[in-house]
């Protein structure tokens, strides 16, 4: 049988262990909360040949190995995010007897296979204005090498040019970079009309 003083000591030791456990759990929760916080991206203006500018998230890096025809090529392999811009002069299209309006041009671009993806499904394009220019925007899902992928296709029409902005990421990452992708797209601005 334990004496009252032994019971008091055992009770105090148990309370001390509970307090340490509570402190440990609280510290762990704070550490996990701090670790899960994502720092918002900073955006840097990128000027392409004084033709157009676009804000790029600071974590995106130039990627010259992407699409040969693209005038802008950026990626972040760690975040699995890629973006290209292809621009076409309307005068060049007219030389080939191609007189596209925005909707027609979008249909031609959208009919192309996207970087080797399969089982692609495109949402209906949404008409918008991006810095005063008419644009069509669509989201596409598909598979690349048996991995789900998410694309955002934007076609912008200006007085003399069409611009195609294509961004993509693994479908599992779709939600996290989407605000950054949208901000980059929405920042697109033609600088000169040639």
C-alpha positions as CSV (number, residue, x, y, z in Angstrom):
1,X,0.0,0.0,0.0
2,X,1.3,3.4,-1.0
3,X,1.5,6.3,1.5
4,X,-0.1,9.6,0.8
5,X,3.3,11.2,0.0
6,X,4.1,8.4,-2.5
7,X,0.7,8.9,-4.1
8,X,1.3,12.6,-4.3
9,X,4.7,12.1,-5.9
10,X,3.3,9.7,-8.5
11,X,0.5,12.0,-9.2
12,X,2.9,14.9,-9.6
13,X,5.1,12.8,-11.9
14,X,2.1,11.9,-14.0
15,X,1.0,15.5,-14.3
16,X,4.5,16.5,-15.3
17,X,4.5,13.8,-18.0
18,X,1.1,15.0,-19.3
19,X,2.4,18.6,-19.4
20,X,5.5,17.6,-21.3
21,X,3.3,15.6,-23.7
22,X,1.0,18.6,-24.2
23,X,4.1,20.9,-24.8
24,X,5.5,18.4,-27.3
25,X,2.2,18.1,-29.2
26,X,1.8,21.9,-29.3
27,X,5.3,22.3,-30.5
28,X,4.8,19.7,-33.2
29,X,1.6,21.3,-34.3
30,X,3.2,24.8,-34.6
31,X,6.2,23.3,-36.5
32,X,3.9,21.5,-38.9
33,X,1.8,24.7,-39.4
34,X,4.9,26.8,-40.1
35,X,6.3,24.2,-42.5
36,X,3.0,24.0,-44.5
37,X,2.9,27.7,-45.0
38,X,3.7,28.6,-48.6
39,X,5.4,31.8,-49.3
40,X,3.5,33.7,-52.0
41,X,5.4,33.9,-55.3
42,X,6.9,37.2,-56.4
43,X,6.4,38.1,-60.0
44,X,9.0,39.5,-62.4
45,X,8.2,41.3,-65.7
46,X,9.7,39.5,-68.7
47,X,9.9,41.5,-72.0
48,X,10.1,39.4,-75.2
49,X,11.8,41.4,-78.0
50,X,9.8,44.5,-77.1
51,X,6.8,42.7,-78.6
52,X,5.0,41.7,-75.4
53,X,5.6,41.4,-71.7
54,X,4.3,38.9,-69.1
55,X,4.8,38.6,-65.4
56,X,6.5,35.3,-64.5
57,X,6.6,33.8,-61.0
58,X,10.1,34.1,-59.6
59,X,10.3,30.3,-59.3
60,X,9.9,29.8,-63.1
61,X,13.2,29.5,-65.0
62,X,14.0,29.9,-68.7
63,X,13.6,26.5,-70.6
64,X,15.1,26.8,-74.1
65,X,14.5,23.1,-74.7
66,X,10.7,23.5,-74.8
67,X,8.7,24.1,-78.0
68,X,11.0,25.4,-80.8
69,X,8.4,27.9,-82.2
70,X,7.8,29.5,-78.8
71,X,9.1,32.9,-78.1
72,X,8.7,32.4,-74.3
73,X,9.6,29.2,-72.6
74,X,9.7,28.8,-68.8
75,X,9.4,26.0,-66.4
76,X,9.8,24.8,-62.8
77,X,10.4,21.0,-62.8
78,X,10.1,20.8,-59.0
79,X,6.6,22.3,-59.0
80,X,5.9,20.6,-62.4
81,X,4.8,23.8,-64.1
82,X,5.5,24.8,-67.6
83,X,4.5,27.8,-69.8
84,X,5.2,28.8,-73.4
85,X,4.0,31.6,-75.7
86,X,3.8,31.2,-79.4
87,X,3.1,34.4,-81.5
88,X,2.0,34.6,-85.1
89,X,1.8,37.6,-87.3
90,X,-1.5,37.8,-89.1
91,X,0.3,39.1,-92.2
92,X,2.2,35.7,-92.4
93,X,-1.1,33.8,-92.2
94,X,-2.6,35.9,-95.0
95,X,0.3,34.9,-97.2
96,X,-1.0,31.3,-96.9
97,X,-4.6,32.4,-97.6
98,X,-5.5,32.0,-93.9
99,X,-7.7,34.8,-92.7
100,X,-8.6,33.7,-89.2
101,X,-10.9,35.4,-86.7
102,X,-10.2,34.6,-83.0
103,X,-12.7,31.7,-82.8
104,X,-11.4,30.0,-86.0
105,X,-7.8,30.4,-85.0
106,X,-8.6,29.0,-81.5
107,X,-10.2,25.9,-83.1
108,X,-7.1,25.3,-85.3
109,X,-4.8,25.6,-82.3
110,X,-7.1,23.5,-80.0
111,X,-7.2,20.7,-82.6
112,X,-3.5,20.1,-82.3
113,X,-2.3,17.3,-80.0
114,X,-0.9,18.9,-76.9
115,X,2.7,18.0,-76.3
116,X,2.1,14.3,-76.8
117,X,-0.9,14.0,-74.4
118,X,-3.6,11.4,-74.9
119,X,-7.2,11.1,-73.9
120,X,-7.5,14.9,-73.9
121,X,-10.8,16.5,-72.9
122,X,-11.3,20.2,-73.4
123,X,-13.8,22.4,-71.5
124,X,-15.7,24.9,-73.6
125,X,-13.6,28.0,-74.2
126,X,-14.5,31.1,-72.3
127,X,-14.3,34.5,-74.0
128,X,-12.5,37.2,-72.0
129,X,-10.4,40.4,-72.3
130,X,-6.8,40.3,-71.3
131,X,-5.3,43.8,-71.0
132,X,-7.9,45.0,-73.6
133,X,-7.4,42.2,-76.1
134,X,-10.0,39.6,-77.0
135,X,-9.1,36.1,-75.8
136,X,-10.4,32.6,-75.5
137,X,-9.4,30.5,-72.6
138,X,-9.9,26.7,-72.1
139,X,-8.8,24.1,-69.7
140,X,-7.7,20.7,-71.0
141,X,-7.1,17.4,-69.1
142,X,-5.3,14.4,-70.5
143,X,-2.5,11.9,-70.0
144,X,1.2,12.1,-70.7
145,X,3.1,8.9,-70.4
146,X,0.2,7.5,-68.4
147,X,0.3,10.4,-65.9
148,X,-2.6,12.9,-65.7
149,X,-1.8,16.4,-66.9
150,X,-3.7,19.7,-66.8
151,X,-3.4,22.4,-69.5
152,X,-4.6,25.9,-69.8
153,X,-4.8,27.2,-73.4
154,X,-5.2,30.9,-74.0
155,X,-5.4,32.5,-77.5
156,X,-5.2,36.2,-77.6
157,X,-6.0,38.3,-80.7
158,X,-4.5,41.8,-81.2
159,X,-4.7,44.0,-84.2
160,X,-1.8,42.3,-86.0
161,X,-1.0,39.1,-84.1
162,X,-2.3,36.0,-82.5
163,X,-0.7,34.8,-79.2
164,X,-1.0,31.3,-77.9
165,X,-0.3,30.9,-74.2
166,X,0.0,27.3,-73.1
167,X,0.7,26.3,-69.5
168,X,0.6,22.8,-68.1
169,X,1.2,20.9,-64.9
170,X,0.6,17.4,-63.5
171,X,-3.1,17.1,-62.7
172,X,-2.3,16.4,-59.1
173,X,-0.7,19.8,-58.8
174,X,-3.5,21.6,-60.7
175,X,-5.0,23.5,-57.7
176,X,-1.8,24.9,-56.1
177,X,-0.2,26.7,-59.0
178,X,-3.4,27.7,-60.7
179,X,-3.6,31.2,-59.1
180,X,0.0,31.9,-60.2
181,X,-0.7,30.6,-63.7
182,X,-3.8,32.8,-63.9
183,X,-1.8,35.8,-62.7
184,X,0.9,35.2,-65.3
185,X,-1.7,34.8,-68.1
186,X,-3.7,37.9,-67.0
187,X,-0.5,40.0,-67.0
188,X,0.1,39.4,-70.7
189,X,0.4,42.7,-72.6
190,X,1.3,43.4,-76.2
191,X,4.0,46.2,-76.2
192,X,4.1,47.1,-79.9
193,X,1.9,46.5,-82.9
194,X,3.8,45.5,-86.0
